[in-house]
Amino acid sequence: MTTASHATLDEIIELIKEVKPGIADQAVTADQSVVEDLGLDSLDLLQLSRRITRQFGADFDLDSWNAEADDHHRSVASIAAAVAAGKHA
């Protein structure tokens, strides 16, 4: 993983903690599921996608990401990958 990828992952984790302040003191890892492990609900995910779009200037397609949940289990890393792909699209 490149330095830019780490920065993006760290930034995604910070955005998740902003959306879900109850986990602010919790260690969050790339392989955790934002839904099953971190407890984000559909409204939290919508807020997260809007924050991602604003911060990164990349359109995070929440519907497409959710449609592929069987493949990536809604992991933090899958969000970072989607953002990175959106930046280069």
C-alpha positions in Angstrom: 0.0 0.0 0.0 1.4 3.4 -0.9 1.7 6.4 1.4 -1.2 8.0 -0.5 -3.3 4.9 0.2 -2.5 5.0 3.9 -3.4 8.7 4.0 -6.7 8.0 2.3 -7.4 5.1 4.7 -6.6 7.2 7.7 -8.8 10.0 6.4 -11.7 7.6 5.8 -11.3 6.3 9.4 -11.5 9.9 10.6 -14.6 10.6 8.6 -16.2 7.4 10.0 -15.5 8.6 13.5 -17.0 12.0 12.7 -20.2 10.4 11.5 -20.3 7.9 14.4 -18.8 9.8 17.4 -19.5 6.9 19.7 -16.5 5.1 18.2 -14.1 8.0 18.4 -11.9 6.4 21.0 -12.1 2.9 19.3 -9.3 1.5 17.2 -10.6 1.1 13.7 -8.9 -1.2 11.2 -9.1 -1.6 7.4 -10.7 -5.0 7.6 -13.6 -4.0 9.9 -17.1 -3.8 8.5 -18.5 -0.3 8.9 -22.0 -1.9 9.4 -21.4 -5.1 11.4 -18.3 -4.1 13.4 -18.6 -0.3 13.7 -22.4 0.0 13.8 -23.1 2.5 11.0 -26.7 2.5 9.8 -28.1 3.6 6.5 -28.3 7.3 7.5 -24.7 7.2 8.8 -23.6 5.7 5.5 -25.3 8.4 3.6 -23.6 11.1 5.7 -20.3 9.3 5.2 -20.7 9.2 1.4 -21.5 13.0 1.4 -18.4 13.8 3.5 -16.2 11.6 1.3 -17.5 13.4 -1.8 -16.8 16.8 -0.3 -13.4 15.9 1.1 -12.0 14.0 -1.8 -13.8 15.4 -4.7 -14.6 11.9 -5.8 -18.1 10.6 -6.2 -18.5 7.7 -3.7 -21.4 5.7 -5.2 -23.0 4.3 -2.1 -25.5 2.2 -4.2 -22.8 0.5 -6.2 -20.7 -0.1 -3.1 -23.7 -1.6 -1.3 -24.4 -3.8 -4.3 -20.9 -5.3 -4.0 -21.2 -5.9 -0.3 -21.0 -9.7 -0.7 -17.5 -9.2 -2.1 -16.1 -6.7 0.3 -18.3 -7.1 3.4 -18.5 -3.3 3.7 -15.0 -3.0 5.1 -13.3 0.2 5.8 -10.7 -0.8 3.1 -13.4 -1.2 0.5 -14.4 2.4 1.0 -10.8 3.6 0.7 -10.5 1.5 -2.5 -13.7 3.0 -3.9 -12.5 6.5 -3.1 -9.1 5.8 -4.7 -10.8 4.4 -7.8 -13.1 7.5 -8.0 -10.2 9.8 -7.8 -8.6 8.2 -10.9 -11.8 7.7 -12.9 
